[in-house]
Amino acid sequence: MAKSEIKKLILIFSVFLFIYFLPIGNARFDNAIMQSFALVKWYAREHVLLCLIPAFFIAGAISVFVSQASVMKYLGAKANKILAYGVASVSGTILAVCSCTVLPLFAGIYKMGAGLGPACVFLYSGPAINVLAIILTARILGFQLGLARAIGAIVFSIVIGLLMHFIYRKEENQKAENAIAMPDVEKSRPLWQNGLYFAAMVAILVFANWAKPIQQSGAWAAVFSIKWIIAGISLVALLVFLFLWFKKDDMVQWTSSTWTYTKQILPLLLGGVIVAGFLLGTPSGEGIIPSKWISAMVGGNSIRANLFASVAGAFMYFATLTEVPIVQGLVSAGMGKGPALALLLAGPALSLPSMLVIRSVMGTKKTIVFVSLVVVMATMSGMIFGAF
């Protein structure tokens, strides 16, 4: 029998054994299956339409209407470090999206020539440096933990980006040299028109997902009360810009690029959410891994507790702001303050679904290094915070 046929036979036999021994009827297994579908249903309803679809369109627009020379100039490996890392961190902060919504935007700027360092800063800062989440952390979990999260997230984004650039500096320098003589593509529209076009799309993404405030008064609450008006005006403005300034070929290229990102990212995200729900459950129910195991592993301030909190946070899926009540519940169950910070620094920036997509964008090795840096730094931060 040919070697290829033997592989097929082994695959068929393995699938058969998996199906044959499925523990259907076991209460925990059945509940984990239901939790996985509950999580992916919630994700589809709450994130795909308002978060991912606008992000896909923005990523498609970046790849079509933003020249590679421009990206290299401001975010490339040879760009001014203060400018490149500053722009990347500020952009992520303004968007304040979850670990999955930032992925199409990260893929867009990385594939257009952004340096690995600035791209990773953007990748981390988007979900991690969320102003409302940090305020919520300070109010619910204490001012010290909120402040530590704010400082840690800002420092993390810069340090991780610099380390990623340093580790892959030869590859980054080679990429920069290959693109150094790249001419800027002549644009059919002036910069201000493209700027308004992108601003309208970003406004739709930001205001359609504007989180409900803690208090019913103040500027944040005022914006929340009219968020759909702002998002609607932004959508109308976008349609007007498309009608006035864009040709049919522009629209075809934009939608084609958007579809490319959708095909690449969405299946991985949905598959990852299903697996995450099966393993770790949802806020309303447990997955196959009992929550008491997690609670037992994150007590105190040992290396084990902080490392476990970082790893668990990295694989769990947190929608924007949901990490705070989850950590609150774990703290009530005996979680130490150090592991709490470690989870808050690793969790919102990473998830199993996001890892799958990051791997498809920048490869397995870089993904492992990026995830490892997040986990290690979160662990160290937790230990230092817990000690003091």
TORLUM-540676 format. One record per residue: residue number from 1; residue in one letter; y, x, z of N, C-alpha, C in turn. Coordinates in steps of 0.001 Angstrom, whole numbers, plus 500000, padded with zeros to 6 digits. Atoms other than C-alpha are relative to their C-alpha. Layout:
residues N
 resi resn    n_Y    n_X    n_Z   ca_Y   ca_X   ca_Z    c_Y    c_X    c_Z
  NUM    a      Y      X      Z      Y      X      Z      Y      X      Z
...
This chain:
residues 388
 resi resn    n_Y    n_X    n_Z   ca_Y   ca_X   ca_Z    c_Y    c_X    c_Z
    1    m 498804 500850 500000 500000 500000 500000 501250 500888 500000
    2    a 498776 499220 500110 503442 501315 499055 500785 499958 501316
    3    k 499224 499888 498765 505802 502445 501821 500972 498835 500169
    4    s 499050 501113 499940 508350 499758 500942 499310 498697 500390
    5    e 500753 501215 499669 505667 497071 501192 499578 499996 501463
    6    i 500358 499893 498579 504583 498366 504601 501194 499597 500864
    7    k 498791 500372 499258 508185 498026 505819 500202 498492 499997
    8    k 499860 501459 500094 508304 494445 504560 498992 499300 500900
    9    l 501038 500590 499161 505004 493682 506326 500370 500105 501474
   10    i 499590 499807 498606 506301 495155 509598 501137 499043 500357
   11    l 498878 500904 499766 509505 493118 509271 499513 498559 500172
   12    i 500525 501371 499921 507625 489876 508623 499235 499803 501306
   13    f 500790 500101 498776 505250 490568 511525 500908 499961 501232
   14    s 499060 499966 498874 508164 491365 513870 500707 498670 500155
   15    v 499346 501312 499957 509978 488147 512952 499045 498938 500514
   16    f 500997 500965 499538 506764 486195 513492 499803 500087 501510
   17    l 500194 499833 498560 506247 487678 516950 501208 499495 500775
   18    f 498784 500475 499347 509888 486960 517852 499989 498481 500103
   19    i 500021 501463 500004 509522 483311 516855 498880 499468 500895
   20    y 501165 500467 499252 506077 482988 518435 500243 500019 501506
   21    f 499808 499845 498559 507228 484202 521840 501383 499530 500478
   22    l 498726 500551 499546 510593 482427 521948 499796 499164 501267
   23    p 500217 500726 498737 510910 481155 525540 500695 498636 500037
   24    i 499434 501345 500022 511940 477656 524520 499415 499183 501148
   25    g 500452 500748 498827 511748 475409 527567 500388 500675 501295
   26    n 499503 499303 498823 512886 478117 529964 501453 499600 500221
   27    a 498681 500576 499735 515990 476695 531649 501126 500983 499702
   28    r 498927 499027 500221 518025 479913 531561 500159 500303 498519
   29    f 499927 499714 501435 517162 480650 527925 500631 498831 499253
   30    d 499438 501182 500671 517917 477093 526810 501487 499866 500280
   31    n 498589 500098 499646 521221 477134 528696 500820 501079 499290
   32    a 499304 498913 500697 522155 480511 527168 500229 499648 498531
   33    i 499835 500449 501385 521550 479068 523699 501148 499000 499902
   34    m 498935 501008 500022 523810 476112 524505 501361 500639 500254
   35    q 498736 499323 499713 526480 478430 525940 500502 500772 498777
   36    s 499595 499254 501193 526454 480551 522776 500625 499074 498964
   37    f 499442 500944 500963 527046 477500 520585 501282 499350 500538
   38    a 498775 500543 499410 529623 476119 523033 501160 500971 499801
   39    l 498941 499001 500158 531562 479392 522839 500459 500095 498560
   40    v 499601 499877 501398 531474 479618 519053 500712 498733 499519
   41    k 499293 501243 500341 532513 475937 518778 501433 500054 500518
   42    w 498652 499864 499430 535448 476556 521117 500812 501004 499205
   43    y 499311 498963 500761 536323 479717 519183 500465 499460 498651
   44    a 499644 500560 501304 536282 477870 515862 501178 499040 500119
   45    r 498938 500996 499825 538542 475116 517212 501317 500612 500452
   46    e 498791 499480 499375 540984 477256 519154 500577 501236 499327
   47    h 499531 498716 500509 541212 480522 517218 499978 500148 498487
   48    v 500121 499759 501437 540127 480284 513600 501203 499451 499235
   49    l 498936 500636 500777 542752 477837 512305 501379 500571 500307
   50    l 498646 499596 499608 545801 478981 514285 500178 501509 500111
   51    c 499884 498552 499811 545018 482657 514873 499514 500790 498794
   52    l 500603 499145 501011 542660 484098 512305 500535 499749 498602
   53    i 499548 500282 501368 543790 482300 509153 501389 500583 499738
   54    p 498717 499312 500226 547465 483359 509556 499859 501523 499959
   55    a 500192 498547 499970 546249 486877 510406 499377 500499 498703
   56    f 500602 499628 501284 544079 486991 507262 501052 500032 498892
   57    f 498969 500049 501028 547042 485974 505107 500992 501160 500156
   58    i 499102 498868 499772 549254 488622 506733 499332 501303 499550
   59    a 500729 498798 500421 546566 491289 506198 499931 500088 498485
   60    g 500033 500011 501460 546206 490228 502572 501346 500369 499409
   61    a 498659 499688 500483 549970 490424 502106 500324 501480 500182
   62    i 499769 498574 499768 550079 493916 503634 499366 500831 498897
   63    s 500718 499205 500993 547479 495210 501179 500554 499833 498592
   64    v 499490 500268 501347 549232 493664 498152 501471 500355 499859
   65    f 498546 499915 500147 552967 493734 498856 500658 501146 500764
   66    v 499468 498820 499310 553379 496785 501117 499396 501225 499344
   67    s 500505 498828 500709 553109 500071 499260 499326 500970 500964
   68    q 500706 499021 499183 550718 502712 500527 500932 501140 500401
   69    a 499046 498931 499679 553528 505270 500358 500868 499630 501198
   70    s 499169 500445 498872 555610 503180 502780 499226 500066 501305
   71    v 500834 499945 498800 552733 502859 505247 499814 501439 500446
   72    m 500173 498588 499671 552099 506613 505054 501277 500598 500576
   73    k 498720 499450 499552 555797 507315 505588 500260 499695 501466
   74    y 499659 500418 498641 556084 505368 508852 498819 500040 500971
   75    l 501163 500051 499108 552495 505230 510198 498927 501024 499640
   76    g 501009 499039 500437 550650 508023 508385 499818 501146 500977
   77    a 500325 498890 499105 549121 511111 509971 501125 501030 500071
   78    k 498902 499028 500025 552139 513221 508955 501350 499388 500387
   79    a 498753 500672 499635 554741 510661 510047 500502 500514 501350
   80    n 499429 499642 498711 557097 511340 512950 499227 499282 501108
   81    k 500891 500560 498983 554905 510827 516032 500693 498944 500851
   82    i 499288 500965 499157 557538 509075 518116 500214 498696 499235
   83    l 499782 501186 500822 558367 506697 515270 498691 499253 499756
   84    a 501268 500632 500362 554755 506063 514246 499365 499285 501194
   85    y 500649 500594 498833 553368 505453 517734 500891 498934 500638
   86    g 499086 501023 499481 556474 503549 518809 499910 498715 499207
   87    v 500106 501180 500856 556303 501196 515822 498676 499283 500225
   88    a 501323 500603 499819 552561 500646 516327 499889 499258 501323
   89    s 500116 500642 498691 552839 499862 520035 500919 498786 500108
   90    v 499072 501133 499946 555890 497611 519665 499486 498839 499156
   91    s 500541 501052 500863 554280 495702 516777 498885 499237 500702
   92    g 501074 500660 499281 551202 495027 518855 500510 499154 501146
   93    t 499441 500746 498868 553292 493935 521835 500630 498693 499557
   94    i 499336 501201 500496 555315 491462 519790 498991 498936 499608
   95    l 500994 500977 500458 552220 489840 518301 499238 499393 501176
   96    a 500683 500480 498793 550380 489584 521661 498846 499077 499666
   97    v 501143 500798 500428 547151 488359 520079 498747 500461 500728
   98    c 501256 499622 499348 543537 488465 521279 499319 501117 499210
   99    s 500668 498848 500595 541084 491249 520427 499438 499702 498618
  100    c 500533 500354 501315 539771 489331 517403 501102 499759 498979
  101    t 498919 500321 500938 543038 488125 515859 500701 501249 499499
  102    v 499324 498777 500413 544452 491666 515752 499207 500741 498922
  103    l 500865 499221 500888 541512 492863 513616 500405 499960 498533
  104    p 499568 499983 501412 542637 491657 510160 501266 500821 499790
  105    l 498760 499248 500122 546068 493179 510775 499727 501503 500111
  106    f 500414 498596 499867 544512 496457 511937 499332 500487 498721
  107    a 500688 499624 501234 542244 496517 508889 500989 500182 498856
  108    g 499011 499926 501064 545235 495899 506630 500793 501293 500026
  109    i 499161 498797 499949 547411 498764 507869 499145 501270 499905
  110    y 500856 498810 500055 544470 501188 508239 499561 500288 498569
  111    k 500447 499807 501380 543187 500633 504711 501150 500368 499065
  112    m 498841 499655 500816 546719 501018 503364 500521 501406 500283
  113    g 499653 498609 499790 546938 504535 504765 500582 500358 501345
  114    a 499498 499669 498659 548094 504283 508382 499110 501051 500643
  115    g 500775 498994 499303 547030 507254 510471 499072 499358 501018
  116    l 500972 500537 499051 544036 506765 512721 500625 499793 501370
  117    g 499355 500120 498696 546167 507357 515815 500878 498772 500115
  118    p 499168 501203 499941 548899 504774 515122 499219 498706 499808
  119    a 500808 501205 500218 546305 502305 513842 499263 499603 501269
  120    c 500710 500286 498743 544339 502606 517107 500972 499553 501092
  121    v 498980 500482 499064 547555 502212 519113 500251 498521 499759
  122    f 499787 501398 500363 548189 498967 517257 498792 499150 500396
  123    l 501235 500722 499688 544553 497903 517710 499879 499710 501486
  124    y 500107 500205 498549 544704 498382 521483 501163 499196 500557
  125    s 498810 500588 499381 548274 497278 522181 500116 498503 499747
  126    g 499883 501424 500313 548046 493885 520441 499424 499104 501079
  127    p 500580 500855 498950 545603 492310 522916 500361 500430 501419
  128    a 499872 499495 498622 546287 494549 525930 501402 499838 500579
  129    i 498630 500047 499471 550098 494600 526227 500570 498616 499724
  130    n 499570 501391 500146 550618 490871 526548 500888 499666 501201
  131    v 499029 500182 498918 553755 490114 528580 499605 498850 500921
  132    l 500352 501150 499175 552624 486672 529745 498741 500271 500817
  133    a 501234 499689 499276 549157 487951 530683 500276 500925 501178
  134    i 499655 499084 498915 550682 490744 532761 500735 499257 501123
  135    i 499297 500816 498994 553036 488275 534512 498999 499120 500764
  136    l 501016 500851 499369 550096 485939 535162 499124 500807 500951
  137    t 500789 499120 499139 548085 488852 536583 500731 500281 501305
  138    a 499215 499692 498803 550907 489742 538983 500105 498793 500926
  139    r 499838 501201 499175 551314 486138 540173 498694 499585 500670
  140    i 501276 500503 499486 547619 485350 540653 499218 501075 500752
  141    l 500817 498934 499410 546032 488719 541462 500818 501000 500809
  142    g 499159 499119 499196 548992 490410 543131 500899 500890 499157
  143    f 499008 499210 500740 552069 492388 542097 499475 501387 499663
  144    q 500483 498646 500235 550346 495764 542463 499038 500056 498819
  145    l 500960 500024 501101 547508 494834 540112 500693 499691 498669
  146    g 499249 500306 501205 549939 493328 537620 500772 501208 499489
  147    l 499253 498807 500373 552102 496460 537642 499067 501082 499473
  148    a 500971 498994 500446 549067 498718 537346 499459 499657 498616
  149    r 500477 500402 501323 547846 496684 534376 501049 500291 498937
  150    a 498922 499765 500963 551224 496931 532643 500120 501485 499665
  151    i 499865 498555 500213 551527 500694 533135 498768 500544 499287
  152    g 501241 499512 500589 547877 501306 532305 499879 499642 498530
  153    a 500131 500439 501394 547975 499278 529076 500939 500770 499086
  154    i 499029 499272 500822 551118 500995 527791 499564 501453 499817
  155    v 500447 498610 500075 549844 504486 528638 498734 500106 499161
  156    f 501261 500000 500741 546381 503638 527267 500236 500026 498505
  157    s 499828 500146 501443 547641 502626 523851 500454 501309 499366
  158    i 499496 498738 500536 549515 505901 523338 498960 501112 500116
  159    v 500968 498916 499769 546905 508224 524874 498779 499856 499106
  160    i 501178 500217 500850 543978 506650 523012 500319 500322 498546
  161    g 499614 499683 501365 545878 506881 519739 500112 501505 499773
  162    l 499863 498548 500127 546750 510547 520326 498641 500695 500028
  163    l 501332 499395 499923 543164 511382 521300 499194 499749 498727
  164    m 500704 500296 501252 541735 509624 518227 500527 500897 498873
  165    h 499428 499113 501023 544147 511599 516039 499533 501435 500215
  166    f 500404 498620 499706 543260 514870 517805 498531 500229 499648
  167    i 501438 499845 500255 539495 514324 517552 499714 500070 498502
  168    y 500238 500052 501450 539692 513539 513830 501186 500600 499236
  169    r 498784 499447 500586 542718 515729 513061 499753 500626 498625
  170    k 500276 499399 501304 541051 517603 510164 499918 498928 498914
  171    e 500132 501103 500953 540122 514370 508433 501345 499333 499753
  172    e 498695 500635 500131 543568 512902 509113 500962 500868 499194
  173    n 499130 499097 500756 545365 515984 507797 499632 500012 498523
  174    q 500442 500035 501394 543260 515901 504656 500453 498716 499319
  175    k 499549 501279 500561 544069 512226 504128 501499 500026 499729
  176    a 498557 499920 500185 547760 512944 504578 500360 500892 498813
  177    e 499725 499096 501120 547673 515848 502097 499680 499337 498657
  178    n 500370 500682 501243 545929 513712 499497 501051 498983 499570
  179    a 499020 501051 500305 548683 511106 499757 501435 500498 500043
  180    i 498644 499505 499770 551683 513397 500244 500888 499865 498766
  181    a 499211 500100 501227 552759 513263 496594 499933 498611 499376
  182    m 500169 501341 500531 552060 509574 496201 501355 499342 499753
  183    p 498712 500653 500284 554966 507839 494429 500034 498590 500559
  184    d 499852 501364 499515 556322 504633 495876 499956 499039 498821
  185    v 500164 500965 501079 555325 501659 493763 501263 499165 499863
  186    e 498806 500804 500235 558183 499820 492152 499730 498544 500368
  187    k 500198 501364 499512 558605 496417 493760 500758 498998 499152
  188    s 499366 501054 500798 559387 493185 491961 501008 499210 500826
  189    r 499061 500690 499115 561351 491907 494988 500717 501019 500878
  190    p 499295 499089 499079 564009 493564 497152 499378 499951 501386
  191    l 500592 499869 498665 563116 494653 500664 500316 498802 500882
  192    w 499626 501097 499107 565021 491819 502357 499179 498739 499726
  193    q 500836 501160 500308 562975 489192 500514 498597 500167 500581
  194    n 501314 499744 499392 559687 490798 501531 500071 499926 501515
  195    g 499836 500057 498548 561047 491121 505058 499999 498570 500518
  196    l 499974 501404 499594 561804 487398 505313 498633 499346 499817
  197    y 501347 500532 500282 558415 486578 503798 499024 500368 501114
  198    f 500887 499576 498915 556549 488633 506395 500443 499406 501338
  199    a 499490 500563 498746 558810 487394 509208 499561 498551 500163
  200    a 500428 501397 499934 557934 483784 508343 498532 499901 500390
  201    m 501429 500033 499665 554197 484512 508501 499741 500431 501436
  202    v 500165 499542 498616 554477 486442 511767 500481 498921 500970
  203    a 499494 501075 499140 556556 483598 513259 498981 498874 500128
  204    i 501049 501027 499947 553830 481106 512341 498887 500425 500949
  205    l 501076 499488 499147 551203 483299 514013 500411 500011 501468
  206    v 499551 499845 498606 553260 483947 517156 500248 498649 500660
  207    f 499585 501238 499339 554700 480492 517826 498913 498931 499988
  208    a 501113 500954 499994 551631 478451 516829 499041 500293 501143
  209    n 500896 499603 498909 549766 480403 519528 500758 500313 501291
  210    w 499199 499761 498789 552566 480484 522116 499319 499367 501201
  211    a 500794 500458 498861 550763 480214 525448 500803 499104 500940
  212    k 499371 500886 499034 551495 477523 528015 500479 500806 501195
  213    p 499459 499195 498902 553769 478951 530737 499450 499586 501357
  214    i 500444 500293 498638 552950 479156 534421 500883 498934 500624
  215    q 499040 500953 499468 556118 477291 535396 500565 499151 498861
  216    q 499499 500924 501007 557604 474312 533572 501499 500154 499756
  217    s 498579 499726 500221 561096 475840 533568 500147 501447 499571
  218    g 499758 498648 500455 562647 478960 532125 499915 500107 498487
  219    a 499930 499781 501445 562958 480493 528661 498642 499827 499339
  220    w 501344 500098 500601 559206 480772 528055 499589 498541 499846
  221    a 500349 501427 500046 558718 477094 528895 500823 499269 498941
  222    a 499139 500630 501004 561666 476122 526688 499466 500255 498596
  223    v 500572 499679 501314 560134 477931 523719 498695 499237 499788
  224    f 501276 500711 500112 556726 476377 524450 500209 498534 499623
  225    s 499754 501419 500270 558231 472884 524326 500367 499729 498545
  226    i 499608 500199 501406 559497 473443 520774 499208 500924 499065
  227    k 500719 499005 500796 556846 475870 519498 499546 499439 498658
  228    w 500461 500575 501262 555541 473452 516865 501167 499776 499044
  229    i 498809 500135 500852 559071 472856 515593 500301 501343 499334
  230    i 499731 498671 500539 559611 476610 515190 498933 500397 498981
  231    a 501089 499671 500922 556185 477072 513603 500121 499196 498707
  232    g 499837 500848 501181 556848 474148 511246 501133 500471 499106
  233    i 498869 499471 500767 560252 475509 510198 499598 501297 499289
  234    s 500457 498736 500591 558630 478905 509599 499086 499739 498805
  235    l 500898 500339 501108 555955 477293 507413 500783 499493 498789
  236    v 499161 500506 501094 558555 475423 505354 500752 501146 499334
  237    a 499285 498838 500543 560563 478637 504968 499070 500845 499139
  238    l 500968 499216 500763 557431 480469 503817 499724 499356 498639
  239    l 500260 500709 501261 556711 477815 501177 501187 500126 499048
  240    v 498796 499850 500825 560313 478016 499930 500062 501413 499414
  241    f 499981 498611 500482 560108 481829 499703 498978 500196 498879
  242    l 501043 499865 501023 556860 481587 497744 500430 499358 498686
  243    f 499566 500723 501205 558355 479078 495328 501118 500741 499263
  244    l 498826 499380 500611 561573 481027 494741 499739 501421 499501
  245    w 500055 498562 500248 560459 484661 494740 498667 500513 499452
  246    f 501320 499484 500339 556754 484883 493884 499496 499434 498671
  247    k 500585 500408 501265 555063 484797 490504 498540 499591 500208
  248    k 501394 500454 499917 551650 483356 489759 499058 501170 500270
  249    d 500857 498823 499787 550095 486849 489577 500070 500478 501451
  250    d 499851 499628 498591 551508 487613 493045 499116 499128 500888
  251    m 500784 500941 499201 549863 484506 494459 498503 500255 499857
  252    v 501421 499732 500255 546533 485316 492815 499541 501244 500752
  253    q 500359 498764 499305 546515 488861 494193 499975 499795 501515
  254    w 499917 500241 498557 547551 487682 497662 498793 499231 500502
  255    t 501148 500808 499559 544885 484995 497933 498688 500755 499833
  256    s 501220 499225 500203 542251 487340 496509 499809 501025 501110
  257    s 500074 499019 498917 543069 490025 499085 499688 499325 501330
  258    t 500270 500759 498772 543110 487436 501870 498535 499607 500078
  259    w 501408 500398 500048 539682 486205 500787 499086 501193 500264
  260    t 500798 498800 499759 538358 489779 500818 499900 500298 501490
  261    y 500012 499769 498553 539375 490241 504465 499210 498915 500728
  262    t 500730 501104 499367 537980 486818 505365 498500 500208 499892
  263    k 501438 499775 500206 534574 487622 503860 499488 501151 500859
  264    q 500432 498828 499253 534451 490963 505619 499960 499749 501498
  265    i 499796 500072 498558 535600 489927 509080 499426 498748 500652
  266    l 500353 501257 499329 534895 486247 509796 498520 499884 500356
  267    p 501417 500114 499607 531057 486334 509629 499637 500888 501185
  268    l 500286 499098 498882 530966 489351 511963 500560 499451 501307
  269    l 499393 500555 498793 533326 487681 514418 499177 498829 500538
  270    l 500754 501178 499546 531416 484395 514547 498626 500395 500524
  271    g 501297 499523 499520 528090 486203 514858 500117 500689 501344
  272    g 499788 499313 498729 529458 488393 517633 500312 499051 501133
  273    v 499686 500997 498967 530855 485394 519514 498732 499284 500460
  274    i 501266 500655 499645 527433 483701 519394 499179 500895 500925
  275    v 500775 499059 499177 525728 486813 520791 500646 500165 501372
  276    a 499297 499844 498716 528423 487267 523483 499793 498785 500887
  277    g 500236 501219 499228 528040 483639 524551 498587 499928 500536
  278    f 501396 500006 499563 524254 483993 524714 499785 500957 501163
  279    l 500213 498991 498966 524414 487148 526834 500781 499712 501276
  280    l 499103 500068 498845 527373 486448 529114 500520 498612 500312
  281    g 499596 501370 499726 528008 482698 528808 501475 499760 499773
  282    t 498603 500404 500114 531387 480991 529053 500545 499771 501403
  283    p 499465 500295 498662 533781 480240 531940 499362 498785 500657
  284    s 500599 501215 499443 531941 476931 532360 498493 500098 500193
  285    g 501444 499896 499864 528384 478236 532305 499501 501419 499779
  286    e 500565 498662 500093 526133 481306 532515 499228 500192 498706
  287    g 500853 499626 501106 524406 483132 529687 498657 500468 500529
  288    i 501320 499527 499601 521051 484870 529818 500102 500997 501161
  289    i 499770 499064 498888 522552 487474 532213 500655 499248 501150
  290    p 499421 500749 498871 523140 485864 535639 501325 500599 500455
  291    s 498683 499523 499564 526750 486093 536800 499923 500699 501356
  292    k 500123 499362 498688 525569 487072 540293 499639 501481 499855
  293    w 500296 498586 500249 524216 490324 538809 501300 500767 499774
  294    i 498720 499360 500287 527699 491126 537502 500822 500127 501277
  295    s 499239 499974 498747 529333 490200 540820 499478 501071 500945
  296    a 500598 499024 499094 526881 492397 542726 500289 501434 499575
  297    m 499810 498651 500515 527607 495381 540490 501447 500490 500076
  298    v 498585 499600 500063 531404 495375 540793 500677 499980 501365
  299    g 499420 499928 498669 531893 495443 544563 500378 501432 500355
  300    g 499589 498666 499582 533684 498389 546174 500793 500717 498926
  301    n 499198 499211 500948 535314 501236 544278 499247 501227 499527
  302    s 500808 498863 500425 532429 503495 543279 500124 500220 498494
  303    i 500027 499732 501446 532045 505139 539871 499162 498941 499298
  304    r 500885 500993 500605 529190 502737 539167 500707 498663 499832
  305    a 499324 501296 500058 531291 499674 539984 501083 499984 498927
  306    n 498926 499940 500989 534248 500783 537861 499453 500144 498583
  307    l 500601 499829 501324 532074 501914 534966 499367 498707 499520
  308    f 500640 501257 500385 530099 498682 535002 501051 498954 499616
  309    a 498934 500955 500318 533305 496628 535062 500614 500303 498638
  310    s 499429 499611 501294 534663 498603 532101 499065 499637 498859
  311    v 500980 500290 501061 531474 498263 530055 499836 498498 499818
  312    a 500142 501460 500091 531041 494576 530892 501229 499374 499350
  313    g 498769 500513 500602 534692 493925 530038 500070 500287 498516
  314    a 499946 499613 501408 534352 495795 526754 499127 499102 499133
  315    f 500911 500814 500798 531464 493575 525614 500282 498503 500113
  316    m 499686 501418 499838 532731 490235 526963 501110 499597 499038
  317    y 498905 500496 500820 534974 488047 524823 500987 499250 500889
  318    f 498936 500664 499250 538278 487085 526454 501017 499442 499015
  319    a 498858 500546 500720 540637 484685 524763 501256 500359 500782
  320    t 498750 499636 499344 544302 485347 525543 500198 499233 501308
  321    l 499725 500504 498644 545007 484792 529290 498764 499575 500783
  322    t 501173 500482 499260 541440 483712 530160 499416 501073 500907
  323    e 500558 498941 499170 540651 487112 531651 500492 499909 501434
  324    v 499425 500046 498654 542921 486418 534648 499206 499071 500927
  325    p 500812 500831 499107 541065 483399 536098 498566 500493 500159
  326    i 501356 499456 499879 537728 485082 535340 499975 501123 501034
  327    v 499923 498914 499021 538754 488190 537277 500293 499445 501391
  328    q 499716 500642 498714 540151 485953 540024 498709 499503 500651
  329    g 501275 500468 499478 536715 484368 540398 499112 501140 500449
  330    l 500810 498845 499628 535012 487764 540474 500533 500667 501269
  331    v 499398 499430 498787 537476 489069 543082 499634 499154 501209
  332    s 500390 500898 498907 536734 486010 545224 498542 500192 500385
  333    a 501426 499780 499742 533029 486856 544880 499714 501409 500513
  334    g 500195 498677 499415 533603 490400 546181 500329 501170 499102
  335    m 499651 498914 500904 534865 492398 543206 501120 500848 500601
  336    g 498973 499110 499493 536883 495468 544224 501230 499994 499108
  337    k 498760 499985 500780 540508 495907 543118 499947 501031 498873
  338    g 500141 498994 501051 539630 499077 541177 499234 499469 498798
  339    p 500736 500603 501118 536911 497417 539072 500754 498844 499335
  340    a 499212 501092 500578 539249 494433 538614 500980 500552 498965
  341    l 499081 499385 500945 541832 496702 536977 499240 500559 498800
  342    a 500796 499448 501103 539126 498444 534922 499613 498912 499006
  343    l 500381 501102 500880 537966 495104 533559 501215 499467 499229
  344    l 498794 500499 500652 541548 493988 532811 500508 500942 498918
  345    l 499551 499032 500998 542230 497195 530864 499024 500104 498830
  346    a 500992 499885 501075 538972 497241 528874 499724 498655 499323
  347    g 500438 501290 500514 538293 493516 528482 500826 499403 498878
  348    p 499213 500659 501048 541208 492015 526513 500077 500790 498696
  349    a 499847 499169 501198 541341 494969 524087 498726 500104 499183
  350    l 501280 499857 500689 537647 494943 523187 499136 498771 500223
  351    s 501030 501018 499832 534751 492554 522740 498879 500349 499037
  352    l 501110 499746 500927 531351 492602 521068 500359 499588 498574
  353    p 499612 500354 501372 532701 490648 518057 500976 501003 499386
  354    s 499014 499073 500557 535644 493033 517676 499370 501341 499661
  355    m 500667 498735 500297 533367 496088 517842 499308 499958 498644
  356    l 500699 500133 501279 531334 494796 514902 500974 500132 498836
  357    v 499005 499932 501078 534478 494398 512820 500614 501389 499914
  358    i 499416 498654 499998 536009 497731 513880 499055 500978 499309
  359    r 500996 499130 500652 532773 499433 512787 500034 499840 498491
  360    s 499970 500221 501448 533021 497825 509350 501262 500565 499363
  361    v 498729 499498 500532 536599 499111 508985 500059 501524 500045
  362    m 499823 498543 499899 536494 502698 510273 498711 500765 500294
  363    g 501271 499305 499882 532791 503482 510591 499443 500036 501410
  364    t 500715 500032 498726 530233 503816 513361 500504 501064 500971
  365    k 499623 498906 499101 531279 507205 514760 501370 499773 500623
  366    k 498649 500223 499467 534969 506406 515100 500022 498817 500963
  367    t 500067 501168 499113 534142 503027 516646 499422 500387 501356
  368    i 500612 499554 498743 531886 504653 519247 500994 500825 500812
  369    v 499009 499171 499298 534604 507186 520091 501107 499129 500582
  370    f 498932 500878 499534 537296 504493 520343 499552 499181 501209
  371    v 500514 500816 498897 535167 502241 522564 499761 500875 501236
  372    s 500269 499096 498875 534113 505202 524710 501286 500420 500698
  373    l 498714 499628 499405 537726 506273 525232 500564 498869 500853
  374    v 499513 501155 499237 538690 502756 526327 499222 499858 501305
  375    v 500849 500168 498816 535735 502555 528738 500257 501098 501021
  376    v 499795 498873 499086 536265 506022 530216 501364 499918 500679
  377    m 498659 500065 499421 540008 505591 530707 500147 498808 500936
  378    a 499964 501156 499106 539560 502117 532180 499290 500312 501310
  379    t 500757 499619 498795 536970 503522 534602 500823 500926 500896
  380    m 499176 499060 499224 539230 506390 535667 501185 499293 500644
  381    s 498851 500736 499461 542211 504059 536097 499591 499124 501171
  382    g 500495 500847 498911 540147 501689 538214 499729 500798 501262
  383    m 500307 499175 498839 538966 504489 540482 501276 500492 500692
  384    i 498745 499522 499423 542485 505867 540949 500730 498855 500720
  385    f 499316 501152 499395 543961 502416 541627 499273 499548 501262
  386    g 500768 500430 498839 541141 501500 543995 500143 500949 501179
  387    a 499875 498987 498935 541579 504757 545943 501336 499884 500733
  388    f 498678 500086 499385 545261 504079 546586 500369 498595 500395
